[in-house]
Amino acid sequence: MKNKFIFSCMLILSIIAFAKENKTDKIIAISKINNGSYESYYLTRTGKKVGIDSLYMYDNGVDCENDGYIRFRDHKIDKVGFFDNDGNVAIPPIYSDASRVHNGMIFTISGKRIKDGEHTYSVGTEALVDIHGNTIIKDFPLNEDINLYSMAIEDANYSISPIRDYFKGENGKTYSFINYKKEFRYWLESVFKEELTKEKVKNHFFDKVSYWDDKYGWVLSPKKDLTKDMISDIAQKLKKVQMKNATYQVFLDDINSLIYQGKEFEPFYNNCYEQIVGKYPVADATFDGKNKGKSVQDHFEFLRTDKGYKLIGISIKSE
């Protein structure tokens, strides 16, 4: 009971924080203690209560509305469905698990849930479906590299793009989506293949950039305040992409909300102050290097924005 009370208080504080920031969605998850009893439900902006005792939980948190829909779980049958902003059931609880809605589409798993210690996961048939529950692509696993907002549908005689992944749809047409890792690698090597100068590389910086300082820890600095030596070092390290058969790794990551705060970053968070990774992932370009004979790595984090990829974080450890 103590853990449930602490958990409920944490959720209530989160909801209060959303309201203070004027970030309340049209539908939100509520969890609270009322007259000694535990209560959970979804609340619409009009005050309508739906989904009593049906909150969708993940990572010790509750779901957040995305693109006008929010997930719920019918715990009696252990299946997931979706409410729309008005609290109406858009999709009944028929899936073992499902992603949030992105561009009217959902990654789904139809099968069973397996409990492994404190964790539960789903196994079964994976598919991409639309918000009406119609299957678009079968055997379509959850892949955070896929940009669902970039969908293109082709009949025949289409040209292959090096930054897209291609799938055969249930209607016989070919569906393609931008792959974030492919897109970023293509962009990075295209932009930085030319001679890099301090001025040119700075054009690809975000308004603020974080870096590690041995005295102050992580520092978030306006790009105009970065030293000439630091910018030169960044330009020099990124020249590695100009090398023939340059080797580096690309990872997709989330924004660290403890570091990246301020109005500049608000467009990249949802109303639950989580990064909108479906649209604005962070691509981490990782290069191997040496420092005093030891193997180290240099990290360059680029945030995908509406104006292209922008450098937001650096960690240089090589000589």
VOBA-1610 file (N, C-alpha, C; in pm, whole numbers, padded with zeros to 5 digits, always signed):
BEGIN
Met+00082-00120+00000Met+00000+00000+00000Met+00087+00126+00000Lys+00199+00116+00070Lys+00291+00231+00077Lys+00345+00264-00061Asn+00388+00161-00137Asn+00441+00184-00271Asn+00334+00240-00363Lys+00210+00190-00348Lys+00101+00240-00431Lys+00074+00387-00401Phe+00082+00423-00272Phe+00058+00562-00234Phe+00166+00653-00290Ile+00293+00609-00280Ile+00404+00689-00334Ile+00389+00705-00483Phe+00354+00593-00551Phe+00337+00598-00696Phe+00225+00694-00734Ser+00114+00689-00660Ser+00001+00777-00690Ser+00039+00923-00671Cys+00113+00951-00565Cys+00156+01089-00538Cys+00244+01140-00650Met+00332+01053-00701Met+00420+01094-00810Met+00339+01131-00933Leu+00235+01052-00962Leu+00152+01081-01079Leu+00075+01210-01061Ile+00023+01232-00939Ile-00052+01354-00912Ile+00037+01476-00929Leu+00160+01468-00876Leu+00253+01579-00891Leu+00284+01605-01037Ser+00294+01497-01117Ser+00321+01515-01259Ser+00206+01586-01327Ile+00083+01548-01291Ile-00034+01611-01351Ile-00041+01758-01314Ile-00011+01790-01187Ile-00009+01930-01143Ile+00094+02008-01221Ala+00212+01947-01243Ala+00318+02013-01319Ala+00272+02043-01461Phe+00200+01946-01523Phe+00152+01969-01660Phe+00059+02089-01662Ala-00032+02095-01563Ala-00129+02204-01560Ala-00062+02339-01542Lys+00041+02344-01457Lys+00112+02470-01434Lys+00181+02518-01559Glu+00225+02423-01642Glu+00297+02459-01763Glu+00202+02482-01880Asn+00067+02475-01852Asn-00032+02489-01958Asn-00011+02386-02069Lys+00029+02267-02028Lys+00055+02162-02125Lys-00044+02047-02112Thr-00160+02071-02049Thr-00258+01966-02034Thr-00316+01928-02169Asp-00315+01799-02201Asp-00373+01751-02325Asp-00525+01756-02318Lys-00589+01720-02429Lys-00735+01710-02429Lys-00781+01589-02352Ile-00689+01492-02333Ile-00718+01375-02250Ile-00591+01334-02178Ile-00601+01312-02047Ile-00485+01277-01967Ile-00518+01162-01872Ala-00415+01094-01824Ala-00431+00986-01727Ala-00427+01045-01586Ile-00519+01000-01502Ile-00528+01046-01363Ile-00513+00925-01270Ser-00432+00941-01168Ser-00417+00838-01066Ser-00406+00908-00931Lys-00492+00871-00836Lys-00493+00944-00709Lys-00555+00860-00598Ile-00537+00908-00475Ile-00602+00850-00358Ile-00722+00938-00326Asn-00841+00878-00323Asn-00965+00952-00296Asn-01039+00885-00181Asn-01042+00956-00064Asn-01108+00901+00056Asn-01053+00763+00092Gly-00924+00750+00081Gly-00859+00625+00120Gly-00859+00518+00013Ser-00922+00547-00101Ser-00928+00447-00207Ser-00845+00493-00327Tyr-00784+00395-00394Tyr-00702+00423-00511Tyr-00792+00437-00633Glu-00772+00544-00710Glu-00856+00572-00825Glu-00769+00599-00947Ser-00807+00545-01063Ser-00734+00576-01186Ser-00833+00578-01302Tyr-00812+00673-01392Tyr-00901+00688-01507Tyr-00842+00789-01604Tyr-00908+00808-01717Tyr-00870+00912-01812Tyr-00971+01025-01802Leu-00919+01146-01812Leu-01003+01264-01798Leu-00988+01351-01923Thr-01102+01383-01986Thr-01097+01472-02102Thr-01103+01616-02054Arg-01071+01709-02143Arg-01071+01850-02107Arg-01211+01898-02069Thr-01315+01828-02119Thr-01454+01866-02086Thr-01499+01808-01952Gly-01409+01730-01885Gly-01443+01674-01755Gly-01500+01533-01761Lys-01500+01471-01877Lys-01553+01336-01894Lys-01452+01234-01845Lys-01499+01138-01762Lys-01414+01030-01712Lys-01439+00904-01795Val-01330+00842-01843Val-01341+00718-01919Val-01228+00625-01876Gly-01239+00499-01915Gly-01131+00404-01889Gly-01100+00388-01741Ile-01204+00372-01659Ile-01182+00351-01515Ile-01095+00227-01494Asp-00988+00242-01416Asp-00896+00132-01385Asp-00837+00068-01512Ser-00817+00150-01615Ser-00766+00096-01742Ser-00645+00173-01793Leu-00566+00229-01704Leu-00450+00306-01749Leu-00349+00216-01819Tyr-00289+00270-01924Tyr-00179+00201-01991Tyr-00051+00243-01921Met+00023+00145-01867Met+00143+00172-01790Met+00267+00121-01864Tyr+00375+00198-01855Tyr+00503+00153-01908Tyr+00614+00230-01838Asp+00723+00163-01809Asp+00838+00225-01742Asp+00795+00302-01617Asn+00704+00243-01540Asn+00654+00305-01416Asn+00587+00440-01441Gly+00536+00460-01561Gly+00465+00584-01593Gly+00336+00552-01666Val+00259+00657-01693Val+00133+00641-01765Val+00146+00699-01905Asp+00053+00662-01992Asp+00062+00705-02130Asp+00027+00853-02145Cys+00073+00910-02256Cys+00047+01050-02288Cys-00015+01055-02427Glu-00112+01141-02444Glu-00178+01156-02575Glu-00076+01190-02683Asn-00093+01128-02799Asn-00007+01160-02913Asn-00091+01157-03040Asp-00082+01264-03117Asp-00158+01276-03243Asp-00308+01256-03222Gly-00358+01295-03104Gly-00502+01291-03081Gly-00556+01163-03022Tyr-00467+01070-02980Tyr-00512+00943-02924Tyr-00426+00905-02805Ile-00482+00821-02717Ile-00409+00774-02599Ile-00442+00626-02577Arg-00343+00549-02535Arg-00364+00406-02515Arg-00431+00376-02382Phe-00507+00267-02377Phe-00558+00214-02249Phe-00545+00062-02252Arg-00542+00003-02134Arg-00534-00143-02125Arg-00650-00197-02043Asp-00728-00285-02102Asp-00834-00356-02031Asp-00767-00469-01954His-00751-00450-01823His-00674-00544-01743His-00746-00678-01723Lys-00876-00681-01749Lys-00949-00808-01735Lys-00908-00906-01845Ile-00883-00854-01965Ile-00841-00939-02075Ile-00696-00913-02115Asp-00634-00814-02049Asp-00493-00778-02072Asp-00467-00742-02218Lys-00551-00655-02273Lys-00538-00611-02411Lys-00538-00458-02418Val-00478-00406-02525Val-00462-00262-02542Val-00555-00208-02650Gly-00614-00091-02622Gly-00696-00020-02719Gly-00663+00128-02715Phe-00742+00210-02783Phe-00715+00354-02793Phe-00842+00436-02772Phe-00828+00545-02694Phe-00930+00649-02684Phe-00890+00764-02774Asp-00989+00837-02828Asp-00957+00962-02895Asp-00962+01075-02793Asn-00939+01197-02837Asn-00934+01311-02746Asn-01063+01333-02669Asp-01175+01288-02725Asp-01305+01308-02661Asp-01343+01194-02569Gly-01253+01096-02556Gly-01280+00982-02468Gly-01359+00871-02533Asn-01378+00879-02664Asn-01447+00771-02736Asn-01345+00661-02770Val-01393+00536-02774Val-01305+00425-02810Val-01281+00428-02960Ala-01157+00458-03000Ala-01121+00460-03141Ala-01089+00319-03190Ile-01017+00243-03106Ile-00988+00102-03133Ile-01016+00026-03004Pro-01098-00077-03007Pro-01124-00155-02885Pro-00999-00229-02841Pro-00996-00279-02717Pro-00877-00349-02667Pro-00862-00487-02731Ile-00780-00493-02836Ile-00763-00620-02910Ile-00616-00659-02925Tyr-00522-00571-02886Tyr-00380-00599-02907Tyr-00311-00634-02776Ser-00211-00721-02785Ser-00129-00751-02668Ser-00050-00627-02628Asp-00004-00553-02728Asp+00064-00426-02703Asp+00061-00343-02831Ala+00087-00215-02815Ala+00082-00124-02930Ala+00163+00000-02899Ser+00216+00062-03004Ser+00288+00188-02989Ser+00188+00302-02980Arg+00235+00423-02958Arg+00150+00540-02971Arg+00113+00559-03118Val+00014+00641-03142Val-00027+00671-03279Val+00069+00774-03338His+00119+00744-03458His+00205+00837-03531His+00153+00847-03674Asn+00108+00966-03710Asn+00060+00989-03846Asn-00054+00892-03881Gly-00140+00864-03782Gly-00255+00776-03804Gly-00220+00630-03812Met-00098+00591-03771Met-00053+00452-03778Met+00003+00405-03644Ile+00000+00273-03625Ile+00037+00214-03497Ile+00114+00084-03520Phe+00224+00065-03450Phe+00290-00066-03444Phe+00211-00151-03343Thr+00172-00272-03380Thr+00093-00356-03291Thr+00152-00496-03278Ile+00121-00561-03166Ile+00154-00702-03144Ile+00026-00773-03103Ser-00010-00878-03176Ser-00126-00960-03142Ser-00075-01097-03100Gly-00094-01130-02973Gly-00042-01257-02923Gly-00068-01270-02775Lys+00039-01295-02700Lys+00023-01312-02556Lys+00129-01232-02482Arg+00103-01211-02355Arg+00196-01139-02269Arg+00269-01238-02181Ile+00399-01216-02165Ile+00483-01305-02085Ile+00546-01226-01972Lys+00536-01278-01852Lys+00594-01212-01735Lys+00730-01271-01705Asp+00830-01186-01692Asp+00967-01228-01662Asp+01015-01147-01543Gly+00995-01202-01424Gly+01029-01128-01302Gly+00939-01008-01286Glu+00999-00889-01275Glu+00922-00766-01261Glu+00875-00712-01395His+00924-00769-01505His+00894-00716-01637His+00797-00806-01712Thr+00714-00742-01795Thr+00620-00814-01880Thr+00639-00768-02024Tyr+00642-00860-02117Tyr+00656-00824-02257Tyr+00560-00908-02341Ser+00537-00861-02463Ser+00441-00925-02552Ser+00512-00996-02666Val+00457-01109-02707Val+00507-01183-02823Val+00388-01218-02911Gly+00412-01227-03041Gly+00303-01261-03132Gly+00324-01200-03268Thr+00216-01184-03343Thr+00221-01129-03478Thr+00232-00977-03473Glu+00332-00924-03541Glu+00353-00779-03544Glu+00300-00723-03675Ala+00243-00604-03668Ala+00186-00543-03787Ala+00179-00392-03771Leu+00171-00324-03885Leu+00144-00180-03887Leu-00002-00164-03926Val-00079-00097-03840Val-00221-00079-03866Val-00256+00068-03866Asp-00373+00102-03921Asp-00419+00240-03915Asp-00507+00260-03793Ile-00553+00382-03771Ile-00626+00414-03649Ile-00764+00348-03646His-00805+00289-03758His-00931+00215-03763His-00910+00066-03740Gly-00783+00027-03717Gly-00753-00113-03692Gly-00729-00194-03817Asn-00724-00130-03934Asn-00698-00201-04059Asn-00549-00227-04075Thr-00512-00348-04113Thr-00372-00382-04131Thr-00317-00321-04259Ile-00211-00244-04245Ile-00144-00184-04361Ile-00033-00275-04410Ile+00053-00320-04316Ile+00165-00408-04349Ile+00175-00517-04244Lys+00175-00642-04286Lys+00194-00754-04194Lys+00342-00774-04165Asp+00370-00842-04054Asp+00509-00873-04015Asp+00594-00746-04017Phe+00542-00642-03953Phe+00609-00512-03950Phe+00648-00484-03805Pro+00772-00518-03764Pro+00811-00504-03624Pro+00832-00359-03584Leu+00816-00332-03456Leu+00843-00200-03402Leu+00987-00162-03431Asn+01006-00049-03495Asn+01140-00005-03533Asn+01146+00146-03517Glu+01217+00193-03415Glu+01224+00335-03389Glu+01307+00410-03493Asp+01375+00335-03582Asp+01448+00399-03690Asp+01353+00451-03799Ile+01230+00398-03802Ile+01134+00430-03907Ile+01059+00559-03876Asn+01055+00649-03974Asn+00981+00775-03961Asn+00844+00757-04025Leu+00742+00731-03943Leu+00609+00706-03996Leu+00547+00830-04060Tyr+00601+00947-04029Tyr+00548+01070-04087Tyr+00599+01092-04230Ser+00681+01002-04279Ser+00740+01018-04412Ser+00685+00916-04512Met+00570+00855-04483Met+00519+00746-04565Met+00493+00790-04709Ala+00537+00705-04802Ala+00507+00724-04943Ala+00452+00592-04996Ile+00350+00599-05085Ile+00285+00480-05141Ile+00308+00479-05291Glu+00361+00368-05341Glu+00394+00358-05483Glu+00324+00239-05546Asp+00283+00256-05672Asp+00222+00146-05747Asp+00329+00062-05817Ala+00408+00128-05902Ala+00513+00058-05977Ala+00610+00160-06034Asn+00723+00109-06082Asn+00824+00193-06147Asn+00872+00309-06060Tyr+00887+00282-05931Tyr+00936+00386-05841Tyr+01088+00374-05829Ser+01152+00486-05801Ser+01297+00486-05784Ser+01331+00460-05638Ile+01441+00391-05615Ile+01484+00354-05480Ile+01566+00468-05420Ser+01529+00510-05299Ser+01604+00612-05227Ser+01698+00546-05128Pro+01820+00597-05115Pro+01915+00537-05020Pro+01880+00560-04874Ile+01782+00646-04846Ile+01749+00675-04706Ile+01614+00617-04666Arg+01552+00536-04753Arg+01420+00481-04724Arg+01423+00329-04711Asp+01326+00276-04633Asp+01303+00133-04624Asp+01171+00103-04695Tyr+01164-00014-04763Tyr+01050-00046-04849Tyr+00979-00172-04801Phe+00845-00170-04807Phe+00764-00281-04759Phe+00645-00302-04854Lys+00602-00428-04867Lys+00485-00460-04947Lys+00361-00455-04858Gly+00263-00373-04898Gly+00142-00357-04819Gly+00039-00464-04849Glu-00061-00473-04763Glu-00167-00571-04781Glu-00250-00543-04906Asn-00247-00418-04955Asn-00322-00382-05075Asn-00241-00402-05203Gly-00122-00461-05191Gly-00039-00487-05307Gly+00052-00372-05346Lys+00034-00256-05283Lys+00118-00140-05312Lys+00246-00146-05229Thr+00345-00066-05269Thr+00471-00059-05196Thr+00471+00066-05107Tyr+00500+00044-04979Tyr+00508+00153-04882Tyr+00655+00177-04849Ser+00693+00303-04840Ser+00831+00333-04800Ser+00831+00440-04693Phe+00934+00435-04608Phe+00949+00530-04498Phe+01096+00569-04487Ile+01121+00693-04450Ile+01257+00735-04421Ile+01309+00657-04300Asn+01431+00608-04312Asn+01499+00546-04201Asn+01591+00652-04140Tyr+01568+00686-04014Tyr+01640+00798-03952Tyr+01792+00779-03957Lys+01839+00658-03930Lys+01984+00635-03930Lys+02042+00653-04070Lys+01973+00600-04170Lys+02019+00616-04308Lys+02016+00764-04349Glu+01908+00831-04310Glu+01894+00972-04344Glu+02006+01054-04282Phe+02033+01029-04154Phe+02135+01106-04085Phe+02273+01079-04144Arg+02307+00954-04167Arg+02438+00920-04222Arg+02456+00984-04361Tyr+02350+00978-04442Tyr+02355+01038-04575Tyr+02376+01189-04565Trp+02302+01251-04473Trp+02314+01397-04453Trp+02454+01434-04403Leu+02502+01361-04302Leu+02631+01393-04241Leu+02744+01384-04344Glu+02743+01278-04421Glu+02850+01260-04518Glu+02837+01355-04637Ser+02714+01398-04666Ser+02695+01495-04775Ser+02739+01634-04733Val+02702+01673-04611Val+02732+01808-04561Val+02879+01824-04530Phe+02939+01722-04468Phe+03075+01737-04420Phe+03181+01678-04514Lys+03141+01646-04637Lys+03240+01595-04732Lys+03328+01708-04786Glu+03278+01832-04776Glu+03355+01947-04824Glu+03453+01993-04716Glu+03540+02085-04752Glu+03636+02139-04656Glu+03562+02211-04545Leu+03589+02171-04422Leu+03520+02230-04307Leu+03598+02348-04251Thr+03529+02456-04228Thr+03587+02571-04160Thr+03507+02595-04034Lys+03560+02676-03944Lys+03489+02708-03820Lys+03354+02772-03851Glu+03350+02856-03954Glu+03228+02926-03987Glu+03123+02829-04043Lys+03168+02739-04132Lys+03074+02646-04195Lys+03017+02546-04094Val+03103+02491-04009Val+03055+02392-03914Val+02958+02455-03815Lys+02977+02581-03782Lys+02891+02649-03686Lys+02749+02667-03740Asn+02735+02664-03873Asn+02602+02677-03933Asn+02514+02558-03899His+02576+02449-03856His+02501+02328-03827His+02485+02306-03676Phe+02511+02409-03598Phe+02491+02403-03453Phe+02346+02445-03420Phe+02293+02386-03312Phe+02166+02433-03258Phe+02192+02564-03184Asp+02086+02633-03143Asp+02102+02761-03073Asp+02185+02746-02946Lys+02171+02630-02881Lys+02248+02601-02761Lys+02311+02463-02775Val+02433+02449-02723Val+02509+02325-02735Val+02561+02286-02598Ser+02552+02158-02563Ser+02604+02112-02434Ser+02741+02047-02452Tyr+02825+02062-02352Tyr+02957+01998-02352Tyr+02998+01973-02208Trp+03096+01884-02191Trp+03141+01848-02057Trp+03253+01941-02012Asp+03240+01995-01891Asp+03343+02078-01829Asp+03385+02009-01700Asp+03516+01986-01684Asp+03564+01912-01567Asp+03529+01982-01436Lys+03510+02112-01438Lys+03479+02186-01316Lys+03329+02195-01292Tyr+03252+02221-01399Tyr+03108+02248-01382Tyr+03018+02133-01427Gly+03076+02026-01483Gly+02993+01918-01535Gly+02938+01955-01672Trp+02816+01907-01702Trp+02756+01938-01830Trp+02713+02084-01835Val+02757+02154-01938Val+02727+02296-01956Val+02644+02312-02084Leu+02535+02386-02074Leu+02453+02419-02192Leu+02482+02564-02227Ser+02547+02585-02340Ser+02596+02718-02376Ser+02535+02766-02507Pro+02500+02894-02516Pro+02462+02950-02647Pro+02578+02930-02744Lys+02548+02896-02868Lys+02655+02865-02962Lys+02748+02983-02986Lys+02695+03105-02969Lys+02779+03223-02989Lys+02887+03236-02883Asp+02869+03167-02770Asp+02966+03176-02661Asp+03071+03065-02664Leu+03060+02973-02757Leu+03160+02866-02767Leu+03292+02925-02814Thr+03399+02878-02757Thr+03530+02933-02790Thr+03574+02892-02930Lys+03664+02971-02988Lys+03717+02941-03121Lys+03792+02808-03120Asp+03862+02781-03010Asp+03936+02654-03001Asp+03842+02534-03000Met+03730+02549-02929Met+03633+02439-02923Met+03571+02414-03061Ile+03535+02520-03131Ile+03475+02506-03264Ile+03575+02445-03361Ser+03701+02487-03350Ser+03806+02430-03436Ser+03823+02281-03410Asp+03818+02244-03283Asp+03833+02103-03246Asp+03717+02021-03301Ile+03595+02074-03292Ile+03477+02004-03346Ile+03492+01985-03496Ala+03532+02092-03566Ala+03549+02084-03712Ala+03655+01981-03748Gln+03763+01979-03672Gln+03873+01886-03699Gln+03830+01741-03680Lys+03756+01714-03572Lys+03713+01577-03544Lys+03612+01529-03648Leu+03522+01618-03691Leu+03419+01579-03787Leu+03475+01560-03928Lys+03597+01603-03950Lys+03660+01581-04081Lys+03681+01432-04108Lys+03666+01350-04005Lys+03684+01206-04025Lys+03585+01150-04125Val+03468+01216-04141Val+03369+01165-04236Val+03417+01184-04379Gln+03520+01268-04398Gln+03574+01290-04533Gln+03667+01177-04577Met+03710+01097-04480Met+03804+00989-04511Met+03734+00880-04590Lys+03805+00821-04682Lys+03751+00711-04759Lys+03725+00593-04665Asn+03606+00534-04678Asn+03566+00422-04591Asn+03568+00462-04444Ala+03528+00585-04418Ala+03523+00633-04279Ala+03431+00542-04197Thr+03477+00505-04079Thr+03397+00418-03992Thr+03355+00494-03868Tyr+03227+00493-03844Tyr+03171+00551-03722Tyr+03034+00488-03703Gln+02984+00496-03584Gln+02854+00437-03552Gln+02750+00545-03532Val+02626+00513-03564Val+02515+00605-03543Val+02413+00538-03452Phe+02379+00606-03342Phe+02278+00558-03249Phe+02167+00662-03240Leu+02043+00615-03227Leu+01933+00707-03201Leu+01911+00714-03051Asp+01893+00835-03001Asp+01883+00855-02857Asp+01775+00958-02827Asp+01748+00977-02698Asp+01651+01077-02653Asp+01725+01201-02604Ile+01655+01312-02601Ile+01708+01433-02539Ile+01716+01411-02388Asn+01824+01455-02327Asn+01835+01452-02181Asn+01762+01576-02128Ser+01641+01554-02075Ser+01558+01667-02031Ser+01616+01742-01912Leu+01714+01680-01843Leu+01778+01749-01731Leu+01880+01852-01780Ile+01926+01834-01904Ile+02024+01927-01962Ile+01957+02024-02058Tyr+01876+01970-02148Tyr+01819+02053-02255Tyr+01686+02112-02211Gln+01695+02225-02145Gln+01578+02295-02095Gln+01576+02438-02151Gly+01457+02493-02161Gly+01442+02629-02212Gly+01349+02632-02331Lys+01308+02751-02369Lys+01208+02767-02474Lys+01255+02713-02608Glu+01390+02712-02629Glu+01442+02661-02756Glu+01408+02513-02777Phe+01394+02438-02665Phe+01373+02295-02675Phe+01227+02255-02659Glu+01139+02349-02624Glu+00999+02316-02600Glu+00931+02247-02719Pro+00958+02287-02844Pro+00890+02220-02957Pro+00922+02072-02970Phe+01026+02026-02902Phe+01070+01888-02918Phe+01020+01796-02806Tyr+00939+01852-02714Tyr+00880+01774-02605Tyr+00729+01769-02622Asn+00669+01657-02578Asn+00524+01649-02577Asn+00470+01708-02447Asn+00339+01694-02425Asn+00278+01755-02308Asn+00312+01684-02177Cys+00375+01569-02186Cys+00423+01499-02066Cys+00572+01524-02045Tyr+00627+01620-02119Tyr+00768+01657-02114Tyr+00857+01538-02148Glu+00812+01462-02248Glu+00892+01355-02306Glu+00929+01398-02448Gln+01046+01357-02493Gln+01086+01395-02627Gln+00995+01332-02732Ile+00961+01406-02836Ile+00880+01356-02945Ile+00973+01280-03041Val+01010+01159-03001Val+01111+01084-03075Val+01060+01040-03211Gly+00927+01030-03227Gly+00873+00989-03355Gly+00899+01090-03465Lys+00924+01216-03426Lys+00951+01322-03523Lys+01090+01381-03507Tyr+01137+01389-03382Tyr+01262+01462-03355Tyr+01360+01378-03274Pro+01413+01270-03333Pro+01511+01191-03259Pro+01646+01263-03253Val+01731+01214-03165Val+01870+01259-03158Val+01958+01151-03219Ala+02040+01189-03316Ala+02135+01096-03379Ala+02273+01120-03320Asp+02329+01017-03260Asp+02461+01025-03196Asp+02564+00961-03289Ala+02651+01046-03347Ala+02761+00996-03430Ala+02881+00971-03340Thr+02924+00847-03332Thr+03030+00806-03240Thr+03154+00762-03317Phe+03265+00830-03290Phe+03392+00802-03357Phe+03492+00745-03256Asp+03564+00641-03296Asp+03670+00585-03210Asp+03795+00671-03221Gly+03868+00683-03110Gly+03991+00760-03109Gly+04087+00711-03003Lys+04196+00785-02985Lys+04298+00749-02886Lys+04331+00868-02799Asn+04362+00839-02673Asn+04408+00941-02581Asn+04510+00876-02488Lys+04637+00918-02503Lys+04746+00862-02426Lys+04753+00710-02440Gly+04728+00664-02563Gly+04737+00521-02592Gly+04613+00441-02559Lys+04516+00503-02496Lys+04394+00433-02459Lys+04284+00460-02561Ser+04199+00361-02582Ser+04087+00376-02676Ser+03976+00460-02610Val+03932+00562-02680Val+03824+00649-02631Val+03726+00672-02746Gln+03617+00738-02715Gln+03516+00769-02817Gln+03477+00916-02809Asp+03456+00973-02927Asp+03403+01109-02938Asp+03257+01099-02982His+03170+01173-02914His+03027+01171-02944His+02982+01308-02994Phe+02905+01307-03102Phe+02846+01429-03155Phe+02696+01403-03169Glu+02617+01473-03090Glu+02473+01451-03090Glu+02403+01557-03174Phe+02326+01510-03273Phe+02254+01599-03362Phe+02103+01578-03342Leu+02032+01685-03315Leu+01887+01681-03300Leu+01822+01704-03436Arg+01729+01617-03472Arg+01654+01637-03597Arg+01550+01747-03573Thr+01554+01852-03648Thr+01462+01964-03635Thr+01390+01985-03767Asp+01297+02079-03768Asp+01227+02112-03893Asp+01320+02182-03992Lys+01438+02222-03946Lys+01537+02287-04033Lys+01659+02198-04055Gly+01641+02068-04034Gly+01750+01974-04055Gly+01816+01934-03924Tyr+01920+01853-03932Tyr+01992+01808-03813Tyr+02082+01920-03761Lys+02077+01940-03628Lys+02156+02045-03564Lys+02233+01987-03446Leu+02361+02023-03435Leu+02446+01974-03326Leu+02401+02034-03194Ile+02368+01947-03096Ile+02327+01996-02965Ile+02419+01950-02853Gly+02501+01846-02878Gly+02586+01796-02770Gly+02716+01737-02820Ile+02824+01761-02748Ile+02954+01708-02785Ile+03024+01649-02664Ser+03098+01543-02687Ser+03184+01486-02585Ser+03310+01437-02655Ile+03415+01518-02649Ile+03541+01487-02718Ile+03645+01441-02616Lys+03692+01319-02634Lys+03792+01265-02542Lys+03922+01226-02612Ser+03922+01225-02744Ser+04043+01185-02816Ser+04141+01301-02825Glu+04266+01269-02851Glu+04370+01371-02866Glu+04359+01440-03001
//
